[in-house]
Amino acid sequence: MIDPRIQDAVNDQLNFELYSAYIYYSMQSWFENQGMSGFANWMAVQVKEEMSHAQIMFDYVNERGGRVYLKGIEGPSNDWESPLHIYQTALEHEQIVTGRINKIMDLAQEIKDHATVQWIQWFIAEQVEEEASASDIVGKLEWAKDAPGALYQIDKELGARVFNLPSPLAAGG
């Protein structure tokens, strides 16, 4: 049986993952409106990742005999200044997610919930990748400034991103 404190922490994070998907949907919409299909594709994949993270958390709480409690999700910003502003915001958001995931690990270690310690490690590794990916794009956009050719090349590169089902879901649980 899942400890109620872990259940609450994972439920809160599950809802935050859904909010993350909302943020990335908003960013995707902005890029689509700007005609930047590669950037929009990157965000569409990010939406799917966040939704899959929520599913993994949903499954975990239920597998441990707990109960998922969904809450209202606040609407994200819909106004963005530039691709650079969007990716800086995405990086800041992923850093917040990392801090939240780390707090779940801290709690699991504190209460000696070894199953959650093992389970949350996948998310810790995932957050390293999430931050590195957003940071890489921020760096490219800072380098590119507003050079149309450079933005076109980055847009083309980001258009190649594909969604891969996260291993906890691919493994069936």
N, C-alpha and C positions, 0 to 999 in steps of 0.2 A: 504494500500500500504506500502511496506517495505521501510524504510529509506535507501537511497543509501549507507550510511556508514555501516549499518548493513548488507546489501546485499554484499558489498565488503568484510567485515570481515568474514561472513559465507562462501562466495565463497573461500576465502583464506584458511579457515579451512577445507572446503570440499576437496580441493586439497591436503592439508597436511594429511588428513585422507587417501587419496589414496596413498600418499607417505609412510605413515605408513604401509599400506598393503604391499607395495613393500619391505620395510625393513623386515617385518615378513616373507614374501615369501623367501627372501634371507636366513634368519635364518632357516626356515623350510628346505630349500635345503641343508644347511650345515649339519643339524641333520640327514637328510635322507642319505646323503653321508657317515656319520659316523655310520650308522646302529642303530641310536637312535630313534626308531619309536615313543616312547611316547613323547619325547621332540618335535619331528616333528609334532605330532598330536596337541600338545599344541599350536604350532605356526600356524598350519593350522586353528585352531579355532580362533586364534587371527586375522588372515587375514580376516576371515568372519566377525568378529566383526568390524574391521576397515572399511570394505566395507559397512556394514550395517549402520555405523555412517555416512559415506558419503551419503548414500541413504536418511537417515533421514534429513540431511542438504539440499540435493537436493530438497526433497519434501517440506521442510519448505520455502525455497526461492520461489519456484513456488506457493505454497499456499498463500503466502503473496503478490503475484502479481509481484514478481521480476524476474530476469533472472539469470540463472546459466551460468557462464563462466568457462569452463575447460581450464587448462593450462598444459603445458608440465610437466612431472614428472621426476625429477632427479633420476638416477639410484643409488641404495643403495650400501653400501659396500658388498662385497661377501666373505670377508676374516675374519675369526673368529678364535680366539686362543683356546677357550674352551667353554663348556657349561656355566661356570661362567661368562666369558667375554660377552657371548651373553646376558645373563639375566641382567648383570650390564648395558649393552648398552640399553636393552629394558626398564629397570627402568628409566634410564636417559632420554630416549625418551618420556616415559609417563609423566615424570615431565615437559618436554617441552610442551607437549600437554596440560597438566593441566594449565600451565601459559597462553597459547593461549586461552583456553576456558574462563579462568578468565578475560582476556582482553575483550572478547566479552560481558561478563556480565557487566564489568565496563562501556563499551560503551553504552550498553542498558540502564543501570541505569542513566548514564549521560544525555542521550537524552530522557529519560522517555518513552522508548519503552517497555511497560508493557508486551506485548505479548512475546517479545524476552526474557525478564527477566524470565518469567514463563517457557518458552520453554528450555532455556539454563540450567536451574536447573537440568534437567535430566542428562545432560552431566557432570555437576559438580559432582553429586553423582556417575556417572559411572567412572569418573577419580579417585575417592577415591578407588573404587574397583580395577581398573587397576593397580594403584600404589601398593596397598596392595598385590595383587596377585604376581606381579613381585618381590616385596621386599621379600615376603615369600620364593620364589624359590631361590633368591640370598642367603638368610640365610641358606637354606638347602644345597645349593651347597658349601657355605663357610664351613659349618660344615662337609660335606662329603669329601671335598678336592678331591683327585683323587682315593678314595677307590672304586674299581669296584663294590663291593656289594652294597654300598650306592647309587652309580650312577644308578645301575640297579633298585634299589627300587624306586628312584625318577622318572626314566624313566617309570616304570610301573605305578606309580601314575598319571603321566601327561598324559599317554595314555588313561585314563578314562575320560578326559575332553571332554565335548560335547558342541556344539554350540546351544544356545537358542536364538531365534529371539528376539531382543530387544523390549521392550514393546511399544515404539512409532510405530514400524512397525507392531507388532502383533495386535495393536489396529486399524490398517488400516489408520494411518496418523499421 
